[in-house]
Amino acid sequence: MKAGVWMNIINLQKIIRDANNGNKDSMYFLALMRFYGHGVSQDEIKAVELFQMAAQKGHSDAMVALGTCLYEGIPGKIGIDM
C-alpha cells in the first residue's frame, strides 16, 4: 500500500476511536462519513444516531444535520412514510 493509504487508515481509526470515546467532533465527522458512505459503509440510521449523540454534547453542526434528517426524512427509514 502507498503511504497515503496508510495515513487514511490511521486517521479513520483515530476518528472511530475518538468518537467511541465521546469526542463530539469525531462523532459528527464519523456521522457524515456514515451518511454518505465515505471511507466506511453507508448507514444512514447509524449516522443519525451519531448526529444525535454529537448534538446532545452541544455540537451545533450536528444539531442542524439531525434536524435536517428528521425534517426531510430518509426514505424507507426515518420520516412520515414509516
C-alpha atoms as one frame of an Amber mdcrd trajectory, in Angstrom:
protein
   0.000   0.000   0.000   1.029   3.575  -0.579   1.870   5.845   2.365  -1.238
   7.964   1.751  -3.499   4.933   2.100  -1.896   4.034   5.443  -2.379   7.600
   6.682  -6.061   7.441   5.737  -6.460   4.155   7.607  -4.705   5.579  10.664
  -6.848   8.742  10.524 -10.044   6.697  10.196  -9.053   4.536  13.157  -8.401
   7.691  15.207 -11.772   9.195  14.243 -13.593   5.990  15.201 -11.665   5.672
  18.479 -12.268   9.309  19.408 -15.966   9.063  18.511 -16.286   5.954  20.692
 -14.589   7.900  23.493 -17.190  10.670  23.290 -15.449  13.318  21.164 -18.299
  15.323  19.644 -16.282  16.496  16.636 -15.286  12.925  15.784 -18.878  11.772
  16.257 -20.054  14.422  13.810 -17.350  13.648  11.250 -17.998   9.894  11.503
 -21.728  10.563  11.125 -21.067  12.430   7.879 -18.885   9.583   6.662 -21.586
   7.029   7.559 -24.357   9.089   5.998 -22.594   9.407   2.643 -20.583   6.183
   2.750 -17.181   7.873   2.505 -14.428   5.613   3.824 -16.925   3.435   5.691
 -20.054   1.512   4.813 -23.087   3.742   4.294 -25.507   3.524   7.197 -27.940
   6.425   7.432 -29.548   5.168  10.643 -26.178   4.923  12.422 -25.339   8.369
  11.039 -28.485   9.841  12.585 -27.619   8.168  15.903 -24.146   9.727  15.770
 -25.585  13.137  14.829 -27.890  12.861  17.842 -25.064  11.900  20.216 -22.888
  14.788  18.995 -25.843  17.192  19.184 -26.509  16.149  22.783 -22.910  17.112
  23.544 -23.513  20.568  22.056 -22.149  20.210  18.504 -24.113  22.837  16.574
 -23.496  21.397  13.080 -24.698  18.010  14.353 -27.849  19.709  15.646 -28.521
  21.122  12.180 -27.779  17.787  10.471 -30.030  15.908  12.895 -32.833  18.404
  12.409 -32.493  18.155   8.646 -32.584  14.354   8.731 -35.661  14.374  10.949
 -37.421  17.105   8.966 -36.684  15.782   5.483 -36.647  12.127   6.465 -34.727
   9.251   4.971 -36.991   7.356   2.553 -37.955   3.978   3.965 -36.040   4.573
   7.200 -36.990   7.785   9.025 -39.943  10.048   8.418 -43.650  10.091   7.844
 -43.607   7.266   5.285 -42.718   4.799   8.050
